[in-house]
Amino acid sequence: MSAKKNAQARLGFKTGEHIVYPSHGVGRIMAIEEQEVAGFKLELFVISFEKDKMTLRVPLAKIASVGMRKLSETNIVEKSLETLQGRARVKRTMWSRRAQEYEAKINSGDLVAISEVVRDLYRSEAQPEQSYSERQLYEAALDRMARELSAVQNITETEAVKLIEQNLLKGPRRGAAKVADEADLDQDMEADEAA
């Protein structure tokens, strides 16, 4: 019922190109097909999400409303990496409300918003454990961000995760500075106990 069109490009998107579909992350346009649905002929983008082993068909008319976009420009990628270096902003609201906000940011498809979730939910070795749901949200955001970084910068996802973690460690109260602060605190406590 579907016929592959010899069309290579539509609405600024072309076959073989990586795109970002907000609720699924980075995918690749495999083809542009024509299908008849309920008596209407529809042109569809066939998008493959290799990591999820999923294929999605999106009508051209729905591209804008679902928020599908091209990969982020280099300046947006740099801004997202800078965001990781900022101070974590954790609101003092109920966890369920924060979790919904984090989920909305992850599914927004906005790389900077996703980097905010990664920054806010990041826990270093020295910090307290995360709850299961916090960890799940963190890993989902980290995965989305790493996939887009790897596609934009043409590196592996593992290299992208390392790049993200390096930028997280540059943030305030993290990394070497945090370890040094904790060592000072331990020495102060020992001095107080000795006195």
C-alpha positions in Angstrom: 0.0 0.0 0.0 3.0 2.3 0.3 5.1 3.4 -2.6 8.6 4.8 -2.2 8.9 8.1 -3.8 12.0 9.1 -5.6 11.8 12.4 -3.6 15.0 13.2 -1.8 13.9 16.2 0.1 10.8 17.8 1.6 10.3 20.8 4.0 14.1 21.3 4.3 14.6 17.7 5.4 16.3 15.1 3.1 16.8 11.4 3.2 19.8 10.1 5.0 19.8 13.1 7.3 19.9 12.9 11.1 17.0 14.7 12.8 15.7 15.2 16.3 12.2 13.9 17.1 11.4 15.4 20.5 9.8 12.4 22.2 12.3 9.9 20.8 15.6 11.7 20.3 18.0 11.5 17.3 16.8 9.5 14.3 17.7 9.3 10.6 15.3 9.9 7.7 15.4 6.7 5.6 12.9 7.5 2.9 9.9 9.6 1.9 6.9 7.3 1.2 3.4 7.9 -0.1 0.6 5.9 1.6 -3.1 5.9 1.2 -4.9 6.1 4.6 -8.7 6.2 4.7 -8.9 7.3 1.1 -6.3 10.1 1.5 -2.8 10.0 0.0 -0.2 11.0 2.6 3.4 11.7 2.1 5.4 10.3 5.1 8.9 10.6 6.4 10.2 7.2 7.4 12.5 7.8 10.4 14.7 5.1 11.9 15.8 5.2 15.5 18.6 2.5 15.4 19.3 2.4 19.1 15.6 1.8 20.0 15.2 -0.5 17.0 12.2 1.5 15.9 10.8 3.0 12.7 8.4 5.9 12.8 6.3 7.2 9.9 5.4 10.9 10.2 3.1 12.7 7.8 4.7 15.8 6.3 1.7 17.9 7.5 2.5 16.9 11.1 6.3 17.8 11.1 5.8 21.2 12.6 3.3 20.2 15.2 5.4 17.3 16.5 8.4 19.5 16.8 10.7 17.6 14.5 13.9 19.6 13.8 17.4 19.4 12.4 20.3 18.6 14.6 21.4 21.6 16.8 23.9 24.1 15.5 27.4 24.2 17.0 26.6 27.3 19.0 23.6 25.5 20.7 25.8 22.5 21.5 28.4 24.9 23.1 25.6 26.6 25.1 24.4 23.2 26.3 27.9 22.2 27.4 28.2 25.6 29.2 24.9 24.9 30.9 26.3 21.7 32.4 29.0 23.8 34.1 26.4 25.9 35.9 25.1 25.5 39.4 22.4 22.8 39.8 19.0 24.4 40.3 16.7 22.1 42.3 13.4 23.6 43.1 11.9 23.0 46.5 8.7 21.5 45.2 7.2 18.0 45.5 9.3 15.4 43.7 6.3 14.4 41.5 6.0 18.0 40.1 9.8 18.3 39.5 9.8 14.8 37.8 7.0 16.0 35.5 9.0 19.2 34.7 12.1 17.2 34.0 10.2 14.7 31.8 8.7 17.7 29.8 12.2 19.2 29.3 13.6 15.8 28.1 10.7 15.4 25.6 10.9 19.0 24.5 13.7 18.2 22.1 15.5 21.3 23.2 19.2 20.4 23.8 19.8 23.2 26.3 16.7 22.2 28.3 17.9 18.6 28.3 21.3 19.7 29.5 19.6 21.5 32.4 18.1 18.2 33.5 21.5 16.4 33.2 23.1 19.2 35.3 20.3 19.3 38.0 20.1 15.5 38.4 23.9 14.8 38.2 25.4 13.1 41.3 29.2 12.6 41.6 30.7 9.7 43.6 30.9 11.9 46.7 27.3 13.0 46.6 24.3 11.1 48.1 22.6 8.4 46.2 19.8 9.1 43.8 16.3 7.6 44.0 15.4 5.1 41.3 13.2 7.6 39.5 15.8 10.3 39.7 18.4 8.0 38.2 16.0 7.0 35.4 15.3 10.6 34.4 19.1 11.4 34.6 20.0 8.5 32.4 17.2 9.4 29.9 18.4 13.0 29.7 22.1 11.9 29.4 21.2 9.4 26.6 19.3 12.1 24.6 22.1 14.6 25.0 24.8 12.1 24.2 23.0 10.9 21.1 22.6 14.4 19.7 26.2 15.4 20.6 27.6 12.3 18.9 25.6 13.0 15.7 26.5 16.7 15.6 30.2 16.3 16.5 30.6 13.0 14.6 31.9 11.1 17.7 30.8 7.9 19.4 28.2 8.0 22.1 30.8 6.9 24.7 33.0 9.9 23.7 29.9 12.2 24.0 29.1 10.9 27.5 32.8 11.5 28.5 32.6 15.0 27.1 29.3 15.7 29.1 30.9 14.3 32.3 34.0 16.4 31.8 31.8 19.5 31.6 29.7 18.5 34.6 32.9 18.2 36.7 33.9 21.8 35.7 30.7 23.0 37.6 30.8 24.7 41.0 31.2 22.4 44.0 32.0 19.4 41.8 35.1 17.6 40.8 38.6 18.4 42.3 37.4 21.6 44.1 34.7 19.6 45.9 37.1 16.9 46.9 39.5 19.5 48.3 36.7 21.2 50.2 35.7 17.9 51.7 39.3 17.2 52.7 39.5 20.6 54.4 36.2 19.9 56.2 37.6 16.5 57.5 40.7 18.2 58.7 38.6 20.9 60.5 36.5 18.2 62.2 39.6 16.3 63.3 41.1 19.5 64.8 37.8 20.2 66.6 37.8 16.7 68.0 41.4 17.0 69.2 40.6 20.3 71.0 
